[in-house]
Amino acid sequence: MITLEVCANSVASALAAQEGGAVRVELCDNMADGGTTPSPGQITVARKLLNIKLYVIIRPRGADFLYSDIEFDSMVADVQYCINAGCDGIVIGMLNANGTVDKERCGKLVQMAKQAGLGVTFHRAFDMCADQAQALEDIIELGIERILTSGGKSTALEGSRAIADLVKKADGRIAIMAGSGITEINVADLVLFTGVSEIHGTLQTRVQSRMQYHNDHIVMGTNFGDEYAVDVTSLDRVRETIKRANQDPQG
C-alpha cells in the first residue's frame, strides 16, 4: 500500500486531506517560502479536528537551513508547543555551513520529540546537502523515521533516479518519501520507477473568495496574483492520487 502525506497550508486543507484518504498531514504556513511553522492557533485547531496523524514543520523562516542561535531557540519552543498540543510528530532539517547535517542541533530536537512519543521526519533540507549518501547515514544515526526528498532536484520527477538510489541505500533502515511536484498524473510512474512506499504532495485547487466588493488597484503582498483566491488541498485530487499510486501497472 502506497501511503500519501499531504502538505497542508491550512486546517481546511488538512481536513480535505483526511477526507480524501491521506494517512498524515504535514501542517505548514508560507508555502511560497517552502513552508514555515504554522501558528499555534492552526496547530491547536488542526489537532482538535484531525483523526489522522498530524506532523508540524519546525522552520522559522524560508531560504537556507543554517540557523542562528536565536532561530534555534524558537525551534525548540515550537517543538515544545507541538508536544503540549498533542501532535504526532515534527518535521525538521538543519544544516551546517559546509552542507552537512547539523547532527548536534537536529539531535536535540529528535531527543525532545522521541522522549514525548512524537515521530520525526527530516524535510527537504536533505536536498540541499553536499553529499546525500553521507547525509542519509547521518539521519539514520539520529533515529529519524523518514526523509522527504525530491532527489536533490526541483521536483521528484526530475530527481527520480536519485530517489530510487536512496531507496536502495536505505535498505529498509529509514523510509524514503518522495515529494515536490507530485500529481495524480505522474504519481504512478514515479512510484514504479523509484520503489517508494510513501509520497508527499499539496494537491491543491484554486478557490475563489466569496467577497462581493473587489479593489482591483492594490496588491497586499510581495507576490503579484489574485487577492481574491486561495489555494486549498483538493479532496478529489487526494483520492485520485492515492488510487493511481496503488494501481496495478499491469492492469
C-alpha positions in Angstrom: 0.0 0.0 0.0 1.4 3.4 -1.1 0.6 6.0 1.5 0.1 9.7 1.0 1.1 12.5 3.3 -0.4 15.9 2.4 1.4 19.1 2.9 -1.4 21.3 4.2 -1.3 25.0 4.2 -4.4 25.4 6.4 -6.8 23.5 8.6 -9.2 23.4 5.7 -6.5 21.7 3.6 -5.8 19.3 6.4 -9.4 18.3 6.6 -9.6 17.7 2.9 -6.5 15.5 3.1 -8.1 13.5 5.8 -11.4 13.0 4.0 -9.5 12.1 0.8 -7.7 9.2 2.5 -4.2 10.7 3.4 -2.6 8.9 6.4 -0.8 12.0 7.6 -0.7 15.8 7.4 2.4 18.0 7.4 0.9 21.3 8.5 2.8 24.3 7.1 2.5 28.0 6.6 4.0 30.2 3.8 4.2 27.6 1.1 5.8 30.2 -1.3 8.9 30.1 1.0 9.0 26.3 1.1 6.9 26.0 4.3 7.4 27.6 7.7 6.0 26.8 11.2 2.2 27.5 11.3 0.6 29.5 14.1 -0.3 28.0 17.5 -3.9 28.5 16.6 -3.7 26.5 13.4 -1.9 23.7 15.2 -4.4 23.6 18.0 -7.5 23.5 15.8 -6.0 21.0 13.4 -5.2 18.7 16.3 -8.8 19.0 17.6 -10.3 18.2 14.2 -8.0 15.6 12.7 -8.1 11.9 13.4 -5.1 11.1 11.1 -1.6 11.8 12.1 -0.6 15.5 12.4 3.1 16.4 11.9 4.2 20.1 12.1 7.1 21.6 10.2 9.6 23.3 12.5 11.1 26.0 10.3 11.3 29.7 11.5 11.8 31.2 8.0 12.4 30.4 4.4 15.7 30.4 2.5 18.5 28.2 3.7 18.8 25.8 6.6 21.6 27.3 8.5 20.1 28.8 11.6 21.3 31.3 14.3 21.2 30.6 18.0 18.0 32.7 18.3 16.3 30.9 15.5 17.2 27.6 17.1 15.8 28.7 20.4 12.5 29.5 18.7 12.5 26.0 17.0 13.0 24.4 20.5 10.0 26.4 21.7 7.9 25.3 18.7 8.7 21.7 19.3 7.7 22.0 22.9 4.4 23.6 21.8 3.7 20.7 19.4 4.4 18.2 22.2 2.0 20.1 24.5 -0.6 20.3 21.8 -0.6 16.5 21.3 0.8 16.4 17.8 2.0 13.1 16.4 5.3 14.3 15.0 7.5 17.1 13.8 9.3 17.8 10.6 12.8 19.2 10.9 16.1 19.8 9.0 19.2 21.8 9.9 22.5 22.0 8.1 26.0 23.2 8.8 27.6 25.9 6.6 29.5 23.2 4.7 26.3 21.4 3.6 26.4 18.6 6.1 23.6 17.6 8.5 23.7 19.6 11.8 23.7 16.5 13.9 24.1 18.3 17.2 21.0 20.5 16.8 18.9 18.0 15.0 19.7 15.5 17.7 18.4 17.8 20.4 15.0 18.2 18.6 14.8 14.5 17.9 15.5 13.7 21.6 12.8 16.1 22.7 10.3 14.6 20.2 11.1 11.0 20.9 11.0 11.4 24.7 7.5 12.7 24.3 6.5 9.9 21.9 6.5 12.0 18.7 7.8 10.9 15.4 10.3 12.8 13.3 10.6 13.4 9.5 13.7 15.1 8.0 12.4 17.5 5.3 13.9 18.7 2.0 16.9 20.3 3.7 18.2 16.9 2.7 18.1 18.0 -0.9 20.4 20.9 -0.1 23.1 18.6 1.4 26.6 18.5 -0.2 26.7 14.7 0.0 23.4 12.8 0.1 24.9 9.4 0.8 26.6 10.7 3.9 23.5 12.7 4.9 21.4 9.6 4.7 23.7 7.8 7.1 23.8 10.8 9.5 20.0 11.0 9.5 19.6 7.2 10.1 22.1 7.6 13.0 19.9 10.3 14.5 17.0 7.9 14.7 14.7 9.8 12.4 11.9 7.7 10.8 11.8 9.1 7.3 13.3 11.5 4.8 11.3 13.7 2.5 13.2 14.3 -0.7 13.0 15.3 -4.4 16.3 13.6 -5.1 18.2 16.9 -4.9 16.2 18.4 -7.8 13.4 20.9 -8.0 10.8 18.1 -8.5 10.7 14.4 -7.5 10.2 13.5 -11.2 13.5 15.2 -12.1 15.2 13.6 -9.1 13.6 10.1 -9.6 16.9 8.3 -10.4 18.5 9.7 -7.2 15.3 8.8 -5.2 15.5 5.2 -6.5 19.1 5.0 -5.4 18.3 6.3 -2.0 15.6 3.7 -1.5 18.2 1.0 -2.3 20.9 2.6 0.0 18.3 2.9 2.8 17.5 -0.8 2.6 14.6 -0.5 5.0 16.6 1.3 7.7 14.6 4.5 7.1 11.6 5.4 4.9 12.2 7.5 1.8 9.2 9.7 1.0 9.2 11.3 -2.5 7.8 14.8 -2.6 7.7 18.0 -4.8 5.7 18.3 -8.0 3.8 15.0 -7.4 0.3 14.9 -9.0 -2.3 12.4 -9.9 -0.9 12.4 -13.4 2.7 11.4 -12.6 2.5 9.5 -9.3 2.1 6.0 -10.8 5.2 6.3 -12.9 7.2 7.8 -10.1 6.2 5.0 -7.6 7.0 2.4 -10.2 10.4 3.8 -11.1 11.6 4.7 -7.6 10.2 2.0 -5.4 9.0 4.4 -2.7 6.1 3.4 -0.5 5.4 7.0 0.8 4.5 10.0 -1.3 4.0 13.7 -0.3 2.1 16.5 -2.1 0.0 19.6 -1.7 -2.6 18.6 -4.4 -4.3 22.0 -4.3 -7.0 23.7 -6.2 -7.8 27.4 -6.5 -10.8 28.5 -4.5 -12.4 31.9 -5.2 -13.3 34.3 -2.4 -16.9 35.0 -1.6 -16.1 38.7 -1.4 -18.6 40.8 -3.4 -16.6 44.0 -3.4 -13.1 43.8 -5.2 -10.5 46.6 -5.0 -8.5 45.8 -8.2 -6.0 48.6 -7.7 -4.0 47.2 -4.8 -1.5 44.3 -4.1 -1.4 43.3 -0.4 1.7 41.2 -0.6 5.0 40.9 -2.4 3.7 38.4 -5.0 1.5 39.6 -7.8 -1.6 37.5 -8.1 -5.3 37.2 -7.4 -6.0 38.8 -4.0 -9.5 37.1 -4.1 -8.5 33.5 -4.3 -6.7 30.9 -2.1 -5.1 27.5 -2.8 -6.6 24.7 -0.8 -5.9 20.9 -0.9 -8.5 19.2 -3.1 -10.3 16.2 -1.7 -10.8 14.8 -5.2 -7.1 15.1 -6.1 -6.1 13.4 -2.9 -8.4 10.5 -3.6 -7.2 10.2 -7.2 -3.6 10.4 -6.4 -3.9 7.6 -3.8 -5.9 5.5 -6.3 -3.3 5.9 -9.1 -0.3 5.4 -6.8 -1.7 2.0 -5.9 -3.0 0.9 -9.3 -1.6 -2.3 -10.8 0.9 -1.3 -13.5 -0.1 -4.4 -15.5 -3.8 -3.6 -15.3 
